């Protein structure tokens, strides 16, 4: 089973409490949440990749070509696409979920926005499942369920 965990792009991610110089210098922090989940799933024998749209400067519109084209860099089509979501990137996360769903993948959304709005899988047809809270054990349980 092939799994891709995605961090959507953060647009206009400016902390107004900080001086402009610090906002420019902060750079891009690694997506530790999905990195932990990927590591945990790999430890249990699953084929997992991370697609960091922020670090690669990808837009939601680049995702279909990057993941699902015949010559994609990952060289395979994922069965599950997991998307981490903050409120600031929720529109981009929904676009990615819609693209993944259109291409036949099962979509899973987690992250801080989902904690605030846990019923996203009922509100949006492009979201199949939501993970609320710490994702390692819950994602593993969901992947095992879908694998059977």
C-alpha positions in Angstrom: 0.0 0.0 0.0 1.4 3.3 -1.0 0.9 6.4 1.1 1.8 10.0 0.6 1.6 12.5 3.4 1.4 16.1 2.2 2.0 19.5 3.8 0.1 22.1 1.7 1.7 25.4 0.9 1.4 28.2 3.5 0.5 31.4 1.8 0.7 34.7 3.6 2.1 33.0 6.7 3.2 36.2 8.4 3.2 36.5 12.2 2.2 40.0 12.9 3.6 39.9 16.4 7.1 39.5 15.1 9.3 42.1 13.4 9.4 41.9 9.6 13.1 40.9 9.7 12.3 37.8 11.8 9.4 36.8 9.5 11.8 36.9 6.5 14.5 35.1 8.3 12.5 32.2 9.8 12.6 30.2 6.6 10.7 26.9 6.2 10.4 24.6 9.2 10.2 20.9 8.5 6.8 19.2 8.8 7.6 17.2 12.0 4.0 16.0 12.5 3.8 14.1 9.2 7.5 13.1 9.5 6.6 11.3 12.8 3.6 9.6 11.2 5.6 8.6 8.1 8.4 7.1 10.3 5.8 5.2 12.4 4.1 3.8 9.3 7.4 2.8 7.8 8.4 1.1 11.0 5.2 -1.0 10.6 6.1 -2.0 7.0 4.2 0.6 4.9 5.6 2.5 1.9 5.3 6.2 2.8 6.6 9.4 1.1 6.3 13.0 2.3 5.5 15.8 -0.2 6.3 19.1 1.4 4.6 21.6 -0.9 6.0 24.5 1.1 9.7 23.4 0.8 9.3 22.5 -2.9 7.3 25.7 -3.6 4.4 23.7 -5.1 0.9 25.1 -5.4 -2.2 22.9 -5.0 -2.5 23.0 -8.8 0.9 21.3 -9.1 -0.1 18.3 -7.0 -1.9 16.3 -9.7 1.0 16.5 -12.1 3.5 15.8 -9.4 1.7 12.8 -7.8 -0.5 11.3 -10.5 1.3 11.8 -13.9 2.9 8.9 -15.6 6.4 10.4 -15.1 6.0 11.5 -11.5 9.1 11.7 -9.3 7.7 9.3 -6.8 7.2 6.8 -9.6 3.9 5.4 -8.2 0.3 6.4 -7.6 -0.7 6.5 -3.9 -3.6 4.6 -2.4 -3.9 7.0 0.5 -3.1 10.7 0.6 -2.8 12.2 4.0 -2.9 16.0 4.4 -1.9 18.0 7.4 -4.1 21.1 7.7 -3.8 24.4 9.6 -6.6 26.9 9.4 -4.3 29.2 7.3 -3.8 26.6 4.6 -7.3 25.0 4.7 -8.3 26.2 1.2 -5.1 24.7 -0.3 -5.6 21.4 1.7 -9.1 21.1 0.3 -7.8 21.6 -3.2 -5.2 18.9 -2.7 -7.9 16.5 -1.2 -10.1 17.1 -4.2 -7.3 16.4 -6.6 -6.3 13.2 -4.8 -9.9 12.1 -4.6 -10.4 12.7 -8.3 -7.4 10.6 -9.0 -8.7 7.7 -7.0 -6.9 8.0 -3.7 -8.4 7.7 -0.3 -8.0 11.0 1.5 -7.2 11.6 5.2 -6.9 15.0 6.8 -5.4 15.8 10.2 -3.7 18.7 12.0 -4.8 21.7 14.1 -7.7 22.7 11.8 -9.2 19.3 12.1 -9.0 19.4 15.8 -11.1 22.5 15.7 -13.5 21.1 13.1 -13.4 17.3 13.5 -16.4 16.7 11.2 -14.7 17.7 8.0 -15.2 14.2 6.5 -19.0 14.9 6.8 -18.8 18.4 5.5 -16.6 17.9 2.4 -17.0 15.0 0.0 -13.3 15.2 -0.9 -12.3 14.2 2.7 -12.8 10.5 3.4 -11.4 10.4 7.0 -10.2 12.8 9.6 -7.6 12.1 12.3 -8.1 14.2 15.5 -5.3 14.5 17.9 -1.9 12.7 17.8 -1.8 10.9 14.5 0.7 8.1 14.7 -1.5 5.3 16.3 -4.7 6.5 14.7 -3.2 6.7 11.2 -1.7 3.2 11.6 -5.0 1.8 12.7 -6.8 3.4 9.8 -4.1 2.2 7.3 -4.4 -1.3 8.7 -8.2 -1.2 8.4 -8.0 0.0 4.8 -5.3 -2.6 4.0 -7.7 -5.4 5.0 
